Amino acid sequence: MLTEAAKVKDHPPDLINIAIEELVKSRCELPSFRVLDELTDQIRRAVNQELFQLVFSRLSSEQIHSFNEFHKKH
């Protein structure tokens, strides 16, 4: 559930609220805020990495070279 939400929402409080809503619906005990924060951070990092990989895989070698040159200058 959170992985799908993280694909369209990147703001941590939004993801934490979604997690809380799902836990309440399922009548589960709520973990500490720290646990929810760490969980959403891990999920966001994984989703962002997946999106980066997708974009990178679609770049031509010329685009990659241009990106690397730009990155060296900044």
DAKAQUI-V437107 format. One record per residue. RES is the residue in one small letter. PSI is psi as a letter, one per 40 degrees, with the letter a starting at -180 (NA if undefined). OMEGA is omega as a letter, one per 40 degrees, with the letter a starting at -180 (NA if undefined). Layout:
<<RES,PSI,OMEGA> <RES,PSI,OMEGA>>
//
This chain:
<<m,d,a> <l,d,i> <t,d,i> <e,d,i> <a,d,a> <a,e,i> <k,d,a> <v,e,i> <k,h,a> <d,e,a> <h,h,a> <p,d,i> <p,d,i> <d,d,a> <l,d,i> <i,d,i> <n,d,i> <i,d,i> <a,d,i> <i,d,i> <e,d,a> <e,d,i> <l,d,i> <v,d,i> <k,d,a> <s,e,a> <r,f,i> <c,i,i> <e,h,a> <l,h,i> <p,i,i> <s,i,i> <f,d,a> <r,d,i> <v,d,i> <l,d,i> <d,d,i> <e,d,i> <l,d,a> <t,d,i> <d,d,i> <q,d,a> <i,d,i> <r,d,i> <r,d,a> <a,d,i> <v,d,i> <n,d,i> <q,d,i> <e,d,i> <l,d,i> <f,d,i> <q,d,i> <l,d,i> <v,d,a> <f,d,a> <s,e,a> <r,e,a> <l,i,i> <s,i,i> <s,d,i> <e,d,i> <q,d,i> <i,d,i> <h,d,i> <s,d,i> <f,d,i> <n,d,i> <e,d,i> <f,d,a> <h,d,i> <k,d,a> <k,d,a> <h,NA,NA>>
//
